[in-house]
Amino acid sequence: MEQRQGDKISTPTLVFAISSTTVATLPVFLTGALGVEISKSLALKPSQLGLLIGAFFASATLSSVTSGKISESHGGTFIIRLGVVSTAIWTLAIFVFAHSFLQFLVFLIFAGITNGAIQPAVNVYVANAIPRSRQGFAFGVKQAAIPVSTLLSGLAVPLVALTLGWHYAYLGTALLGILLAITLPKNANAARYVETVAAPKKTYKILPLVVLAAAMALGAGAANALGAFLVEDAVRVGWSPADAGLLVVLGSLAGMISRVINGHLADKRGGRHFVVTAQMIFLGSLGYAMLAFHISYLILPATVITYGLGWGWNGLFNYAVIKTHPQSAGRATGTTQSGAYIGSVFGPILFGFVAQHYSFNLAWYLAAASAVVSAGTMVLGRHLIVLRDAS
């Protein structure tokens, strides 16, 4: 068993975590970024595109909590390896067979189940392999995999979808998954950091986690609606499809930088992580409101705000959950992550329904309202944890 002293971080551990998370989430973010091309090809309505995104996250809830429990016992590495291979299989199936809405839906559901299993497993792996004094930074880097996925998805619009065709973006994801499965370190299970085991025991209570999961649902619902419909709405306002795809790249960079910096600051701050998370979500709501104005020149700053603040907090959030539940990292993050998936189901579906039957303006205002309520619920969840620790 390998023991790490001081503040040393294993680079292979972070590469293993971020690459696995990136591959697992690429199918859904590709679907959002390529929404214009996919909708034209398959004759989809906005509500159907939202249903595709929502189905991915809905299916992820089926495996999230179960994976967390198994990962606590076995370290999570086997689940991660199996998940990477499965993602490659389902994205290859999309490339070959997805020629209708129903076919696309079925393959995204299976890809979602795979993603739901991978995320808690990676959380447990990072919690075991990284010193507690650097876990804020580590989880910021791990969650930077999400904007890496959106960045690659945004680049796929001008580089792949508008040249070769949108199907080839999923073939690229399948090849990435196969390459990752081949190159994953064989000794990943050996990395366990003894300080995590020695952490002070805290009572496991489900109510604070349910409240935090609700906060995650509201915040993630707004953020994933952003990922699903930003490109399409920017095109409606007057942006070209290629430039609108680059908006996702810019937002992804803002999200990556935000998550890593916030993780680094969390290691120095030492507490009040849920409060900082709530503040970020609240400020992110301003970006959604800016998008509702439907003014072309506001879309650029709104993209930076929504990706950087409105969805740049989940690494810090996961770190805070694990820090307050050191003996049950898999179960705790599996529970809160299920909230993220539930929100990611209903967020894009409701957004697509409102946009189709009312207006995109109203849909963005509702996303802003969801973020505000998420921030308040996050503070309530923290209060319940403080009461738990005081009892």
N, C-alpha and C positions, 0 to 999 in steps of 0.2 A: 504494500500500500504506500502510495506516494504522499508525503507530507510537505506542504509548502510553508516556508517561514516568512515572517514579515509581510510585506505588501506585494510580493512577487505575483504576477499574473501570468498564467500559461497562455501564450499566444495560440497554440493549436486548439486549446479549449474554446477560445472565442471564435476562431475560424470555423470550428466544428459547429458551434451554436448558431452563428449568423448564417452560414451557408445552408444548414438544414432548414432553418426558419424561412429563409428566402425562397428556397425551392417549394416548400409546402404552401406558401401563400401566393406564389406567382399565378396559379390558375385563375383565382378570383380577381386579382388586380389587372391581369391581362384582359379579362372579360369587361371590366369597367373602362379601361383606357381604349380598348378596341371597339367600344360599344357602337360607335357610328358605323364602322365597317360591318360589324356582325349584324347589326339591325338591318342594314341594307341587304345583306346577303341572305338572311333568313326571314326577312319581312317581319321584324319584331317591333312591337309597340314599346313605349317607355316602361309601361307596367310589366311587360314580359322581361325586359332587361333587368328591371329591379327584382323580379322573381328569380332569375338566374343567380344574381348576387346573393339574394336572401337564402336560397336553397343551399348554397355552399355553406353558409354560416349556420343554418338550422341543423344540417347534418353533423356539423362539428360538435354541437352540444351532446350528441349521442355518445361520443367517445371521450370527451374532455375530462369529466370527473373520474371515470373508470381508469383512464390512463394515469391520472394523478396518483391514485392509490397504488397501482402496480409499480409506478416509477419510484415511489418512496421505498418500496421493498427491494427493487432490483436495479435502481440507478438510472433507468430510462434509456440506456444506450441501445438495447435491442429494439425498443419501440421506435427510436429515431431512425435506425438503419432500415427497418421494415417500412417505415413511413416514406422515406426518400424513394425507395424502389417503387412503392405503390403509387406515389405521385407521378413518377415517370410513366407508369403503365396507363394511368387515367388521362394524362395529357397527350400521350401518343394515341389513345383511343379518340380523343377529341379531334386530333389532326386527321385521322383516317376516316372516322365514322360520323362526326357531328355535322350532319347536313340538314337538320331540322331542330326546332325548338325542343322537342321532347328528347331527342338523342343528346343534345347539349346538356339538358337538365339532368339526365341520369348520370352522365359522366362527372358533372360538377358536384353532384351529391356524394359520390364515392370519393372524389378528391377532398371534399369538405370533411368527411369522416376521418380521412388520413390526417388532415391538418389539425383537427381537434385532438387527435392522439399525440401528435408530435409536440405541440406547444407546452403542455405541463411537463412532459418528459424532458424537454430542453431546460425548462425552469429548474427542475430538480437537479439535473446534471450540472448546471452553472452554480447552483447553491452549494453543491457538494464539492465542486472543484476549485472554487475561488475563495480567497480569504474574505471574511466578513467586512474587513476594513476597505475592500475594493469592490464589493458587490454592487454598489450603486453604479459605478462606472461600467462594470461588466454587464449588468442588465440594460443599461443605456445602449451599449454596443450591440447586445443581443437583439433588443427591440428595434435597433436601426435597420435590422433585416427587413422590416415592413416597408419603410421608405425605399430601401434598396429594390424591393419588389416593384413598388410603384414607379421608381425611376426607370428600371428596365422595361416596365410596361409602357411608360411614356415614350421611351426611345423606340420601342417596337412599332409605334404608329408610323413615323416617317421612314424608318430603316427597313421594316419588314412588311407591315400591312399595306402600305401604299406602293410597294414595289413587287414583292412576291405574292402577297395575299395574307389575310389574317390567320389562316390555318397554320402557316409556317411558324408563327410565334409560339404556338403550343408544341410544335415539333422541337423547337429550340429548348423549351422547358424540359421536355422529355430527355433530350440529350444531356442537359445540365444535371438532371437527376441521376442518370446512369453514370455520368462522370463522377459525381459526388459519391455515389454508392461504392464505386471502385476505389476512390482515393481516401475515404474516411479512415482515420487512424485506428488500427486494430487494438491498441491498448487504452482506448478511451475510458473503459470501465475502471482502470487503475486509479484515476484521478479522484480522490476523495479528500476533502479538507477536514481535518479533525475538529477544527474550531466550531464548525456547524453542529456537530454532535454534542459538543460541550456547552452549547448555548443554554441559558437559563430556561427552565421549563415554564411554559405559559399555558393557561387553560384554553382548550379549543371550544369555541362557541360559534354556533352557526349563524345567529342573528346578525352580528356585525358584518359577516361575510355576505349574507344575503343583501343587506343594505348597500354594501360596496359593489356587489354584482349589479344591483339596480342602477347605481351611479355609472358603472362601466357600460351598462346597456344603453343608457341615454346618450352618453358621450360618444360611444362607438357607433351608435345608430346614425348620428349626425355625420361623423367622420367618414363612414363607409358610403353614405349617400353622396358625400363629396367625391370620393373616389370613383363612384359609379357614374356620376352625372356631370362632373365639372367639364369634361371635354365636350360632351354633347351640348351643354348650355353655352359654353364659350363659342362654339360654332354657330349657334343660334344668334348670338349677339353680333357676330361678324368676323370672328377669328377663323383663319384657315384651319383645316384638320391637322396639318403638320405643326403649325404654331400652337394649337390647342394641346397637342400631345406633348410639346415641350413645356407647357405650363405644368404638367404632371411631373416632369423632370425637375423643374425649379422647386415645386412644392416638396418633392421627395428629398432634395438636398437640404431644404429648410428643416424637414422632419428629422433627417439623420443628424444634422448638426445640433438641433435642439435636444434630442434624446441623449446624445453622448455628453454634451455639456451639462445637462441636468443631472445625469448620473454621476459625473465627476463632482459637481457641487453637493450632491446628496452625501457623498462620502465625507466631505468637509463639514457639512451642516450637522449631521448626526441626529436630526429629528424633524418633526412637523412636515413630513413628506406628503401626507395626504392633504394638508393645507395648501402647500405649494401646487400640488396637482389640481386642486379645486380652483386656485387662482388662474392657472394656465387655461383650464377649460372655459372659465368665465371670459377671459380675454379673447379666446378663440371664437366665442360667439359673435364678437364684433366683425370678424371676417365673413361669417355666414350672412350677417346683415348687409355687409357691403356687396356681396354677390347678388342679394335680392334687388339692389338698385338697377341691375342690368345696364350698367354703364361700362363701356369697353375698357377704358383706362383704369377702372377700379379693380378689374379682375386680377391683374398682376399682384398688387399689394394684398388683396384679399386671399389669394392663393398662398402667399408666404405666411400670413397670419393664421389661416386655418390649418395648414399642414404643420407649421412650426409650433403653434400654441394649442390650437384646437385638437391636434392629434399627435403632439410631440411629448405627451405626458405618460404614455402607457408603460414605458420602461421604468420610470420613477414609481408608478403605481404598483407594478409587479414587485419591485424591490421593497416597497413599503409593506405590501402584503406578506412577503416572506420574512421580512425583519420582525414583524409582529406575530408571526406564526412559524418560528424556526424549526419546531419538531414536526410540522405538518405542511411543509411547503407544497407538496404535490396536491393534497386535498384542497388546501386553501386557494392556490392559484387555479386549480381545476374548477372550483366553484365560481370564483370571480371571472375566470375566462369564459365560463358558460354564460355569464351575463353579457360579456362582450359579443358572444355569438348570437344571443337572442336579440340584442340591439341591432346587430349587423344584419339580422334577418328582416326585422320590421322596418328599420331605417330606410334602406333602399326601396323596399316594397311600397311603404307609405309615401316616400318622396316621389316615386314614379307615378303612383296613383294621383297624388295632388297635382303634379306637374302636367299629367295628361288631361285631367278633368277640370282643373282650375288654372293654375299658372306656375311657372318656375319661380316667380317672385314669391308667392305664398309658400312654396315648398322650402325656399331658403330661409324665410322668416321662421317657419316651424323648426327648421334645423337649429337656428339660433336659440329659440326658446328651449329646445331640448338640451342644448349645451348649458344654458343657465340653470335649469333644474338639476342637471347632472352635478354641477358644482356644489349646489346646496346639499344634495344627497350625499356627496362625498364627505362633506364636513360632518354630517350626521353620523355616517359610518365611523369616522375617526372618533367621534364623541363616545360611541358605544364601545369601542376598543379601549378608550381611556377608562371608562366605567368598569370594564372587564378586568383590567389590570389593577384597578384600585380595590376590587372586591376580594 
